[in-house]
């Protein structure tokens, strides 16, 4: 008898995470992320990151709206539609608080060009949203949920001497965001057994790519990336 036939199937999320463990370690080791906890991150880099994140969230909300339209059941439709709204309302209001503290106005943010990495990441998400299947889109949007949740928890254990950075850490390291992440992971694991080998592979490929974009986004903020021309 093939022993594998009696083993419990591996959760789809476990397979996905196993494929990005190196990327996640690189994220935790990045000086932008470590600089949040030891307070060494230059304020200008954090300002750049927050402004670009505001640009990102608008497009991420569009991708989540498409996920809601393609979701397989009413519960998932409602969840992704709610998350799309929260990406605009809840997290954007958090940014507005940062903007006030940093002396930025909405006009300042609107006039700031979208950085190359931010444009590439959001373009990839939207291309997947409109050109891929629901499992592919789920794979693409999942790293933003999951990696932020894991980074938030990891940094929360360390804290930060900087009140502004500590507030950011507490947002993503708290139970409220963890509950959101668990809900999306639950959808992913429920869907996993229904997918063909090819569908799982395509979803994993998108997951791996956008996980790398997450590293690139923090690196973009650290370098305060500009268009070369």
Beta strands, then each sheet from edge to edge (+ up, - down):
end
